[in-house]
Amino acid sequence: MSVNKVILIGATMLLVLSLAQGVWAQSKETSRTDKLARATKKDATQATATAPVVTQSRKSFDELVARKDKDVLAYVHSSNLTYACFMLDEDVFVLVSYNLPSPLSWSPLIKDDRNSMQIADGKTLAFETYKNGVEDISRRGGFKWVKLFPDSDPSGTGTGFTTGEPAITWPKEWSLDVSITSATVFTTFSFENAANSTTNFEFVIQKSTKRFVKTLSVANEQFVTTGYCIVFPPVIAKRL
């Protein structure tokens, strides 16, 4: 075999080996790209499934905050705990705001017995709804915080008419009943509707998930609406 043929065969083998390596590298890179695409798609799907939807009700709330609406900002920057809750299928959002118990406000129900049930001063829950960016419903509920034991979680219950010392009595058409536990915030009230019958309104927030359910009951029918809330913690005023 001549030297030229040996050189030609060697060059051909090197070319084939180089092409094979290129195909393998391209296949490996394609596989990595496909895996990355699948992972990105999976992460995006999970994010979409868990992230709150930006609803029209949320846009209306943000617009009022951006325009420095005094009534809305009074809740956002209040010394109370405030939930802003957004309906998913209509331009309605709800503000639920209430006083938390002060560490110094607890007193035993039985005199000189600090191991028994304790009670705090009267507090108020405010319930406001905004429809199409305009204030719609305004209600107030009076309640008192109670602890079964000094180290137990407080709960609040009130029938909505009277709160505080000295007592403040809200008109019936402004009031609502309140029940607050470590898990939920529940409010309810009734009103006369356009058909001259009674509509019962219930609104419950699950604290852990910040989801809510609104239920309107009329006669034997129920209309349920759901959505999500964001929380504004109490703003502690700075001492001068």
C-alpha positions in Angstrom: 0.0 0.0 0.0 1.4 3.4 -0.9 2.0 6.2 1.5 -0.6 8.3 -0.1 -3.3 5.7 0.4 -2.4 5.3 4.1 -2.6 9.1 4.6 -6.0 9.2 2.8 -7.4 6.3 4.9 -6.2 7.9 8.1 -7.7 11.3 7.1 -11.0 9.6 6.3 -11.1 7.8 9.7 -10.4 11.1 11.5 -13.2 12.8 9.6 -15.7 10.1 10.5 -14.7 10.2 14.1 -15.0 13.9 14.2 -18.5 13.8 12.7 -19.5 11.1 15.2 -18.3 13.2 18.1 -20.2 16.2 16.7 -23.4 14.3 16.4 -23.1 12.9 19.9 -22.4 16.4 21.4 -25.3 17.9 19.5 -27.6 15.1 20.7 -26.4 15.6 24.3 -27.0 19.4 24.1 -30.5 18.8 22.6 -31.3 16.5 25.5 -30.1 19.1 28.0 -32.1 21.8 26.3 -35.3 19.6 26.2 -34.9 18.9 30.0 -34.4 22.6 30.8 -37.5 23.5 28.7 -39.6 20.8 30.4 -38.4 22.0 33.9 -39.1 25.7 33.0 -42.6 24.8 31.7 -43.2 22.8 34.9 -42.1 25.7 37.2 -44.2 28.2 35.2 -47.2 25.9 35.5 -46.8 25.6 39.3 -46.3 29.3 39.7 -49.4 30.0 37.7 -51.4 27.5 39.8 -50.2 29.0 43.2 -50.0 32.7 42.4 -53.1 34.9 43.1 -54.8 36.1 40.0 -54.6 39.9 39.4 -58.3 40.6 39.3 -60.2 43.7 38.4 -61.1 44.1 42.1 -57.4 44.1 43.0 -56.8 46.7 40.3 -59.5 48.9 41.8 -58.0 48.6 45.2 -54.5 49.5 43.8 -56.0 52.5 42.0 -57.5 53.8 45.2 -54.2 53.3 47.1 -52.2 55.0 44.3 -54.6 58.0 44.3 -54.1 58.2 48.1 -57.8 57.6 48.9 -58.0 58.6 52.6 -60.6 56.0 53.6 -58.7 53.1 52.1 -55.3 54.3 53.4 -56.8 54.6 56.9 -57.2 50.8 56.9 -53.9 50.1 55.1 -51.9 52.2 57.6 -54.0 51.5 60.7 -53.1 50.2 64.1 -55.5 47.3 63.5 -54.9 44.1 61.6 -56.5 44.5 58.2 -57.4 42.0 55.4 -58.0 43.3 51.9 -60.0 40.5 50.1 -60.6 40.4 46.3 -63.5 38.8 44.5 -62.4 36.7 41.5 -65.4 37.2 39.3 -66.6 40.7 40.0 -65.1 44.2 40.7 -65.7 44.0 44.4 -63.2 44.0 47.2 -63.7 43.8 51.0 -61.8 45.4 53.9 -61.9 43.6 57.2 -60.1 45.4 60.1 -60.1 44.7 63.8 -58.3 45.6 67.0 -55.9 43.1 68.4 -55.8 42.6 72.2 -53.2 44.6 74.2 -50.9 42.6 76.4 -51.9 44.9 79.3 -55.7 44.7 78.7 -56.3 41.2 80.1 -58.1 40.7 83.4 -59.4 37.5 85.1 -63.1 36.9 85.1 -62.8 35.6 88.7 -61.3 38.2 91.0 -57.7 37.4 92.2 -57.6 34.2 90.1 -55.2 34.7 87.2 -55.3 31.0 86.2 -58.9 31.2 85.1 -60.5 32.6 81.9 -59.4 36.1 81.0 -61.1 38.8 79.1 -59.9 42.0 77.4 -61.5 45.3 76.7 -64.2 45.7 74.1 -63.0 46.0 70.5 -64.5 46.8 67.1 -64.4 45.0 63.7 -64.9 47.2 60.6 -66.3 45.6 57.5 -66.3 47.6 54.2 -67.0 46.6 50.6 -66.1 48.5 47.5 -67.9 47.9 44.2 -66.5 49.2 40.9 -64.1 51.3 43.0 -66.8 53.0 45.1 -67.7 52.3 48.7 -70.8 50.1 48.9 -71.4 48.4 52.3 -70.2 49.7 55.7 -70.7 47.6 58.9 -69.3 47.5 62.4 -69.3 44.7 65.0 -68.4 44.9 68.7 -66.7 42.0 70.4 -64.4 41.1 73.3 -61.3 39.0 73.3 -61.3 36.0 75.6 -58.6 33.5 76.7 -59.6 30.2 78.4 -56.1 30.2 80.0 -53.4 32.9 80.3 -51.2 31.1 77.7 -54.0 30.0 75.3 -54.8 31.7 71.9 -57.4 34.5 72.2 -60.7 34.3 70.5 -63.3 37.1 69.9 -67.1 36.9 69.8 -69.7 39.6 69.7 -73.3 40.1 68.6 -72.5 43.4 66.9 -74.6 46.0 68.8 -72.4 47.1 71.7 -68.7 47.5 72.2 -66.2 49.2 74.5 -66.3 50.9 77.9 -68.2 53.2 77.9 -70.5 51.3 75.7 -71.0 52.3 72.0 -74.2 51.0 70.4 -74.2 50.7 66.6 -77.5 51.1 64.8 -78.8 47.6 63.7 -78.5 48.5 60.0 -74.8 49.2 60.5 -74.0 46.2 62.7 -72.8 42.6 62.2 -71.9 39.6 64.3 -68.3 38.6 64.8 -66.4 35.4 65.6 -62.6 35.3 65.5 -60.5 32.2 66.3 -56.9 31.2 65.8 -58.0 29.8 62.4 -60.7 32.0 61.0 -62.4 35.4 60.9 -66.1 35.1 60.5 -68.7 37.9 60.1 -72.4 37.7 59.3 -75.4 40.1 59.1 -78.9 40.1 57.5 -80.7 42.7 55.5 -84.0 43.2 53.7 -83.6 42.7 49.9 -85.5 44.3 47.0 -88.0 41.4 47.1 -88.9 42.3 50.7 -87.4 39.1 52.0 -84.3 38.6 54.1 -80.8 38.0 52.8 -78.2 36.5 55.1 -74.7 37.5 54.4 -71.7 35.4 55.6 -68.0 36.1 55.1 -65.3 33.8 56.4 -61.5 34.2 56.0 -59.1 31.2 56.5 -56.1 32.9 58.2 -53.5 30.3 57.1 -54.3 30.4 53.4 -55.8 33.9 53.2 -58.6 32.5 51.2 -62.2 33.6 51.8 -65.8 32.4 51.1 -68.7 34.8 50.8 -72.2 33.2 51.0 -75.5 34.9 50.3 -78.5 32.9 51.5 -82.0 33.9 50.3 -84.9 31.5 51.2 -83.7 28.1 50.1 -81.0 29.4 47.7 -77.3 30.0 48.3 -74.9 32.0 46.2 -71.2 31.4 46.9 -68.2 33.6 45.9 -64.6 32.9 46.6 -61.3 34.8 46.4 -58.1 35.6 48.2 -56.9 38.2 50.7 -53.7 40.1 51.5 -52.8 41.2 55.0 -51.7 44.5 56.4 -50.2 44.1 59.9 -50.8 46.8 62.5 -48.8 49.9 62.1 -47.1 50.8 65.4 -47.0 54.6 65.9 -43.5 55.9 66.8 -43.3 57.8 70.1 -42.1 61.4 69.8 
